[in-house]
């Protein structure tokens, strides 16, 4: 569903250089509980959570980062070992990552239905799909790099490349194939609401003529739809479909969990702006009832989860002592339950309001 949060994960590793006291743990909000994690090694992080069902949840991150002293002072932290785990019916499971390239960071965990993908290094790219017993690398078009996989109810698509080599890919017959696009578009994200209902966002043009762009695929042709003025920003970086099929877009990438400044909702005929909660962050997520959910914090710094009600935002605050910083949130299909992964000081935390 979402891609790498490189900036935020790196900040955690840098913070690991400093030894800080661990204050007493505050209780989760009413109705929430913490979930025991399957870590064995120290220096660990969590960046991704995907709820495939009420009792079927995936997480990804790293463990066992090692500090390497540098000749000029300070230390360089290694990426550690990949953590991809599945909580199924109350028990944790680990599956092989075939072809994992060694010292590298998990850059993405994405899931929709039976499709579960893990991504790693960008060049050459590591993309693997779960076959029920293990993750196996998949076939990519020649020259593909830095791939972000975006499974959806209408099929699995992906974005490849970084700048002007950006391309859209589509999962067809067990491999990713490049998709032809109208000229002049540089796209950052894609989601398939249905087989003939696909949205892609990014920007169009170059230099001073650059402007935000959204494209829709109806199964035969791509159609461009106007985007409201984004002010300082000249591009859309994320598009997301909730479990009820409602489509949203933002000017903040799923790559870095940055603070959201603009949030757009598709009405069926146009994009309209929706007021963003203060300190709400990327990535966009959904609960099982199809409502948009955002991680973030309140104006006082308390960790929070914001849920769209249809006319406003419902806020669930989390204890701020010790400080909890959210990385990802996802809803279990068909339920109102949410699952979150966060960092409390130097410790990864997983919380849920599921029974």
Secondary structure as GFF3:
##gff-version 3
##sequence-region A 1 355
A	DSSP	alpha_helix	6	15	.	.	.	ID=ss1
A	DSSP	beta_strand	33	34	.	.	.	ID=ss2
A	DSSP	beta_strand	45	53	.	.	.	ID=ss3
A	DSSP	beta_strand	56	63	.	.	.	ID=ss4
A	DSSP	beta_strand	67	69	.	.	.	ID=ss5
A	DSSP	beta_strand	75	77	.	.	.	ID=ss6
A	DSSP	beta_strand	81	88	.	.	.	ID=ss7
A	DSSP	beta_strand	91	94	.	.	.	ID=ss8
A	DSSP	beta_strand	96	97	.	.	.	ID=ss9
A	DSSP	beta_strand	108	112	.	.	.	ID=ss10
A	DSSP	beta_strand	115	122	.	.	.	ID=ss11
A	DSSP	beta_strand	125	130	.	.	.	ID=ss12
A	DSSP	beta_strand	134	137	.	.	.	ID=ss13
A	DSSP	beta_strand	148	152	.	.	.	ID=ss14
A	DSSP	beta_strand	155	160	.	.	.	ID=ss15
A	DSSP	beta_strand	167	172	.	.	.	ID=ss16
A	DSSP	beta_strand	175	179	.	.	.	ID=ss17
A	DSSP	beta_strand	185	194	.	.	.	ID=ss18
A	DSSP	beta_strand	197	204	.	.	.	ID=ss19
A	DSSP	three_ten_helix	207	209	.	.	.	ID=ss20
A	DSSP	beta_strand	211	217	.	.	.	ID=ss21
A	DSSP	beta_strand	222	225	.	.	.	ID=ss22
A	DSSP	beta_strand	238	241	.	.	.	ID=ss23
A	DSSP	beta_strand	247	250	.	.	.	ID=ss24
A	DSSP	beta_strand	263	266	.	.	.	ID=ss25
A	DSSP	beta_strand	271	274	.	.	.	ID=ss26
A	DSSP	beta_strand	280	286	.	.	.	ID=ss27
A	DSSP	beta_strand	292	297	.	.	.	ID=ss28
A	DSSP	beta_strand	303	308	.	.	.	ID=ss29
A	DSSP	beta_strand	313	317	.	.	.	ID=ss30
A	DSSP	beta_strand	324	331	.	.	.	ID=ss31
A	DSSP	beta_strand	338	344	.	.	.	ID=ss32
A	DSSP	beta_strand	347	352	.	.	.	ID=ss33
###
